[in-house]
């Protein structure tokens, strides 16, 4: 996965977090559509973490290959 594709996926995940945050009802966060929005936010955060871990592992692999 190249750097452009990684950046695109990160932007999409952050956009999904922002969109779901607008759908979240702070009065009742575990009811109805707010629960779906909360699940979407958590899933997008997981995707961001996984992409960052992947990026870090690729950088480590590149440094190890250079040695």
CNS distance restraints for C-alpha pairs under 8 A (distance, minus, plus):
assign (resid   1 and name CA) (resid   5 and name CA) 6.39 0.50 0.50
assign (resid   1 and name CA) (resid   6 and name CA) 6.75 0.50 0.50
assign (resid   2 and name CA) (resid   6 and name CA) 6.38 0.50 0.50
assign (resid   3 and name CA) (resid   7 and name CA) 6.16 0.50 0.50
assign (resid   4 and name CA) (resid   8 and name CA) 6.21 0.50 0.50
assign (resid   5 and name CA) (resid   9 and name CA) 6.23 0.50 0.50
assign (resid   6 and name CA) (resid  10 and name CA) 6.21 0.50 0.50
assign (resid   6 and name CA) (resid  51 and name CA) 7.11 0.50 0.50
assign (resid   6 and name CA) (resid  55 and name CA) 7.93 0.50 0.50
assign (resid   7 and name CA) (resid  11 and name CA) 6.16 0.50 0.50
assign (resid   8 and name CA) (resid  12 and name CA) 6.19 0.50 0.50
assign (resid   9 and name CA) (resid  13 and name CA) 6.15 0.50 0.50
assign (resid  10 and name CA) (resid  14 and name CA) 6.15 0.50 0.50
assign (resid  10 and name CA) (resid  48 and name CA) 6.14 0.50 0.50
assign (resid  10 and name CA) (resid  51 and name CA) 7.28 0.50 0.50
assign (resid  11 and name CA) (resid  15 and name CA) 6.03 0.50 0.50
assign (resid  12 and name CA) (resid  16 and name CA) 6.19 0.50 0.50
assign (resid  13 and name CA) (resid  17 and name CA) 6.31 0.50 0.50
assign (resid  13 and name CA) (resid  44 and name CA) 5.26 0.50 0.50
assign (resid  13 and name CA) (resid  45 and name CA) 7.41 0.50 0.50
assign (resid  13 and name CA) (resid  47 and name CA) 6.84 0.50 0.50
assign (resid  13 and name CA) (resid  48 and name CA) 6.47 0.50 0.50
assign (resid  14 and name CA) (resid  18 and name CA) 6.28 0.50 0.50
assign (resid  14 and name CA) (resid  44 and name CA) 7.18 0.50 0.50
assign (resid  14 and name CA) (resid  48 and name CA) 7.77 0.50 0.50
assign (resid  15 and name CA) (resid  19 and name CA) 6.11 0.50 0.50
assign (resid  16 and name CA) (resid  20 and name CA) 6.01 0.50 0.50
assign (resid  16 and name CA) (resid  40 and name CA) 7.49 0.50 0.50
assign (resid  16 and name CA) (resid  41 and name CA) 7.21 0.50 0.50
assign (resid  16 and name CA) (resid  44 and name CA) 6.67 0.50 0.50
assign (resid  17 and name CA) (resid  21 and name CA) 6.04 0.50 0.50
assign (resid  17 and name CA) (resid  40 and name CA) 7.16 0.50 0.50
assign (resid  17 and name CA) (resid  41 and name CA) 5.01 0.50 0.50
assign (resid  17 and name CA) (resid  44 and name CA) 6.11 0.50 0.50
assign (resid  17 and name CA) (resid  45 and name CA) 7.47 0.50 0.50
assign (resid  18 and name CA) (resid  22 and name CA) 6.59 0.50 0.50
assign (resid  19 and name CA) (resid  23 and name CA) 6.81 0.50 0.50
assign (resid  20 and name CA) (resid  24 and name CA) 6.34 0.50 0.50
assign (resid  20 and name CA) (resid  37 and name CA) 4.85 0.50 0.50
assign (resid  20 and name CA) (resid  38 and name CA) 7.12 0.50 0.50
assign (resid  20 and name CA) (resid  40 and name CA) 6.43 0.50 0.50
assign (resid  20 and name CA) (resid  41 and name CA) 6.11 0.50 0.50
assign (resid  21 and name CA) (resid  37 and name CA) 6.89 0.50 0.50
assign (resid  21 and name CA) (resid  38 and name CA) 7.78 0.50 0.50
assign (resid  21 and name CA) (resid  41 and name CA) 7.20 0.50 0.50
assign (resid  23 and name CA) (resid  33 and name CA) 7.36 0.50 0.50
assign (resid  23 and name CA) (resid  34 and name CA) 6.45 0.50 0.50
assign (resid  23 and name CA) (resid  37 and name CA) 6.06 0.50 0.50
assign (resid  24 and name CA) (resid  29 and name CA) 6.49 0.50 0.50
assign (resid  24 and name CA) (resid  33 and name CA) 7.46 0.50 0.50
assign (resid  24 and name CA) (resid  34 and name CA) 4.69 0.50 0.50
assign (resid  24 and name CA) (resid  35 and name CA) 7.77 0.50 0.50
assign (resid  24 and name CA) (resid  37 and name CA) 5.73 0.50 0.50
assign (resid  24 and name CA) (resid  38 and name CA) 6.80 0.50 0.50
assign (resid  25 and name CA) (resid  29 and name CA) 5.39 0.50 0.50
assign (resid  25 and name CA) (resid  34 and name CA) 5.49 0.50 0.50
assign (resid  28 and name CA) (resid  34 and name CA) 7.24 0.50 0.50
assign (resid  29 and name CA) (resid  34 and name CA) 5.17 0.50 0.50
assign (resid  29 and name CA) (resid  35 and name CA) 6.09 0.50 0.50
assign (resid  29 and name CA) (resid  38 and name CA) 7.35 0.50 0.50
assign (resid  30 and name CA) (resid  34 and name CA) 5.96 0.50 0.50
assign (resid  30 and name CA) (resid  35 and name CA) 4.71 0.50 0.50
assign (resid  30 and name CA) (resid  38 and name CA) 7.87 0.50 0.50
assign (resid  31 and name CA) (resid  35 and name CA) 5.55 0.50 0.50
assign (resid  32 and name CA) (resid  36 and name CA) 7.13 0.50 0.50
assign (resid  33 and name CA) (resid  37 and name CA) 6.22 0.50 0.50
assign (resid  34 and name CA) (resid  38 and name CA) 6.02 0.50 0.50
assign (resid  35 and name CA) (resid  39 and name CA) 6.16 0.50 0.50
assign (resid  36 and name CA) (resid  40 and name CA) 6.16 0.50 0.50
assign (resid  37 and name CA) (resid  41 and name CA) 6.19 0.50 0.50
assign (resid  38 and name CA) (resid  42 and name CA) 6.28 0.50 0.50
assign (resid  39 and name CA) (resid  43 and name CA) 6.07 0.50 0.50
assign (resid  40 and name CA) (resid  44 and name CA) 6.06 0.50 0.50
assign (resid  41 and name CA) (resid  45 and name CA) 6.14 0.50 0.50
assign (resid  42 and name CA) (resid  46 and name CA) 6.22 0.50 0.50
assign (resid  43 and name CA) (resid  47 and name CA) 6.30 0.50 0.50
assign (resid  44 and name CA) (resid  48 and name CA) 6.25 0.50 0.50
assign (resid  45 and name CA) (resid  49 and name CA) 6.26 0.50 0.50
assign (resid  46 and name CA) (resid  50 and name CA) 6.14 0.50 0.50
assign (resid  47 and name CA) (resid  51 and name CA) 6.11 0.50 0.50
assign (resid  48 and name CA) (resid  52 and name CA) 6.19 0.50 0.50
assign (resid  49 and name CA) (resid  53 and name CA) 6.15 0.50 0.50
assign (resid  50 and name CA) (resid  54 and name CA) 6.11 0.50 0.50
assign (resid  51 and name CA) (resid  55 and name CA) 6.13 0.50 0.50
assign (resid  52 and name CA) (resid  56 and name CA) 6.16 0.50 0.50
assign (resid  53 and name CA) (resid  57 and name CA) 6.15 0.50 0.50
assign (resid  54 and name CA) (resid  58 and name CA) 6.21 0.50 0.50
assign (resid  55 and name CA) (resid  59 and name CA) 6.34 0.50 0.50
assign (resid  56 and name CA) (resid  60 and name CA) 6.25 0.50 0.50
assign (resid  57 and name CA) (resid  61 and name CA) 6.07 0.50 0.50
assign (resid  58 and name CA) (resid  62 and name CA) 6.11 0.50 0.50
assign (resid  59 and name CA) (resid  63 and name CA) 6.31 0.50 0.50
assign (resid  60 and name CA) (resid  64 and name CA) 6.21 0.50 0.50
assign (resid  61 and name CA) (resid  65 and name CA) 6.15 0.50 0.50
assign (resid  62 and name CA) (resid  66 and name CA) 6.33 0.50 0.50
assign (resid  63 and name CA) (resid  67 and name CA) 6.70 0.50 0.50
